Amino acid sequence: MDAFNAISEAAVFYIVAAVIIISALGVVFSRNIIHSALLLVMSFLGIAACFFELQAGFLGLMQILIYGGAVSVLIVFAVMLVMQERTEKTNAAIASRSVSTVSALLCLALFVVLGCCVAPARLLTSSSIPVPDAVAALAGLMLGDYVLAFELAAILLLVAVAGAILLARGEDRPC
């Protein structure tokens, strides 16, 4: 039964890795900037799935909250402010095929160099016993001792969202 679990875990990892790679390539090669932003969210969520698979629940939750939520909303608001009329064919790098070819070759070279650096490295293992419910302990701290800082950050993000909406409306319309 252990062999079946190992095979199924490996299959899940490879499926999630394929989704991450395909969505990351979609971010780079999409002609529509909105599609690129949505594919970026998909790659963030795929990375969170990898963290959950590695039994790192806190990192997975932070990946979803920070990158899947806050950073993605920030990117969508930036797109909304900059590209108000037309969002099709907004990816300037795709317009020039020579730039795309050079970028793809540079990315491939970087991938090969990083692979050569990481392949001989040994993975470090820890002999310490993991905390059974680290997420609950951190949630208790965030909503207990540090609740003021947590709520101030939420209010700051709310004000930023409201400001972005007002800026996107334009000056010619009254509030």
PyMOL commands that set and color helices and strands:
alter all, ss='L'
color gray80, all
select helices_A, chain A and resi 2-29+33-53+57-82+92-95+97-118+134-142+147-169
alter helices_A, ss='H'
color red, helices_A
deselect
rebuild
show_as cartoon
